[in-house]
Amino acid sequence: MKMLSLAATLAVLATPLAAADATLDLVAPIAEYKLYVSENTEALVTDTQAFVAAVKAGEIDKAKALFAPTRLSYEKIEPVAELFADLDAPIDARADDYEKAEADPAFTGFHRLEYALWVEGKTDHVTAVADKLEADVTELAKRIDGLTFPPAVVVGGASVLMDEVAATKISGEEDRYSRTDLWDFQGNFDGAKKIVDLFGPMVEDRDFVASVEGNFAKVYETLDKYREGEGFVSYEKLTDEDRKRLSALVNTLAEDLSTLRARLGLS
Amino acid sequence: MSPSPSRRAVLGGLGLGLAACPFSLGLARAETAPQAPALTAAPQAGASSASDRIAPQGRFQAGIVTPRPAWGLVAAFDVIVDTPADLERLFRRLTDRIAFLTSGGTVPELDPALPPADSGILGPELRPDALTVTLALGASLFDAHPWLGPLRPAQLTRMTGFPNDALNPDLCHGDLAIQICANTQETIIHALRDLIKNLPDQLVLRWKQEGNVPVIAPQAPGVVESARNFLGFRDGSANPDSADAALMERVLWVHDAAEPAWAKDGSYMAVRLIRNFVERWDRTPLAEQERIFGRTRITGAPLDKRDGTEADVPDYAADPEGAATPLDSHIRLANPRDAGERHLMLRRPFNYSNGVTKSGQLDQGLLFIAWQASLTDGFLAAQTRLNGEPLEEYIKPVGGGYFFALPGFGPGPDDYLGRQLIDAIGHAPQKT
């Protein structure tokens, strides 16, 4: 396995990586990234409408089938979730975020519906939660156009998301009722890689970019082993060996991408 | 990876190593009675300093016969390696970090737009603080690779449960165990975080346990007391004398013909996370506690020499019925003193205190670490004799594993921990 540890290499660098008055033109990639978020948000709204309709109609199987694909576009834009933190919580929070866990009335969003579908096996008691989810993603889509995308937040979002995968996703705790975690992984890696694709060309150290791209390629290689139909098999099928490898790759990406802002002259 | 300035500084400063170490074995010996155990003596207040330096280089790894400082941890990792070159790279990178961390120096200053190179918890100047970092390999590493399997140390196995164990799989085994010891907690945590930050692509943390031993008030010259465990008893009284190099050759260091040649000067490491039911223990009459251990609680003297000291050797031949020292007491089962040196091992444990169980009891216990040339004759034999001991009512092993400590490495710029194994892979017939 050939992965350069850029974090280690960096430890010996004491000189600034980019000029303070970055002449790098970040306008174009930021605009393109915003378009990416906007497209995914639109897809999220459309998909959520269908998902919510199935939930409210009590069509359990259909709703279960739509759950993971609907989330995919949300997971792709998660690098910039801090720009809409007030919506991120009601849309995507987990039971552990609440003192009374699943029983907590403040627990809403995708994972509350996931719990209803997979554990409770009924949805008539969560129609209000479904309506709120649809309203929240619609509000999110409305906001995107008017939202400012600070370059530091966008570029920093890639490593923040890898951190989050390393800290609370690789354990399989995100989609604990449905075991659809690998779909979320796909969305998160796509979303982080989009940022690298857009901003990577402006990074001077080509070895760094090549190594990051190599690690993304290895991640996809591992995920590919678990594809099934349009998506993925249950997270429980992930072998210990592959979980370890993903964990090492995600942590390496998190370390390396934590330098991306500085490499682009952003602080 | 190019050598960093700090690495060069380390290599330049190697000569200082042992001479500068106030823990040097000779010194500790000179101050103690001939039979007194030095290694597990309780650290004395004011005797240690942040400038204590223990050179990592030598025929054996540091951190095994090194007198135990106040803090220690064991972290077990899964390692990501596919080829011998990957393993060599892991060993070389670990050696680089160990050389840097154990000698101290200035943390590199980076562009403030970057994450800092170091956690910062020790400030901008790292001091060695008696830090040792000891590497030991688990059986799973050898089993995972056809090119490594034939080189597995003969007695290295995956730990299996004893009758009183309740092993938690999340706290067991690992491809690589790293023992980190130092005078202070912040130094061992700093070292652990440094390794995790610098080798994320090859090290995946499985479990970690840290612990400490109580630092006692300065003692009169010649007085050495073993540190107490969380059951209130002295632990380590009967340890073999780690300053006796000839004894250590026999008890500790591997040189058996049955072992692969690369393993010479390595040692077997048994790690056990042993929970103590302290609430129950504290409700047990003192006389019963003492019978369970076979020693007095205050001084650690054996029960047949109650007015003596912990250094006194119990005379079991004179007590065949166990009237003074019960036959099933801990010390009598663990070390019946009837087999010469054959079953000796060197214990170097730390006490841990973790939090609260679901039942509202304290999660405290012993991070048991024992070193030996033969796992079979050492830990396995002792634990097998201890099966069913009365102490079991108060303790519950929940984790750990068996590992093999690599031999030491030399001061040459191209030597590194694990080189003997990597060289042996090169010479082994390759299976394709």
Interface residues (C-beta under 8 A of the other chain):
Chain A: M1 K2 M3 S5 A7 A8 T9 L10 A11 V12 L13 A14 T15 P16 L17 A18 N215 K244 R245 S247 A248 L249 N251 T252 A254 E255 S258 T259 R261 A262 G265 L266 S267
Chain B: M1 S2 S4 P5 D78 I80 V81 D82 T83 D86 R93 P108 E109 L110 D111 P112 A113 L114 P115 A117 K197 N198 L199 P200 D201 Q202 L203 V204
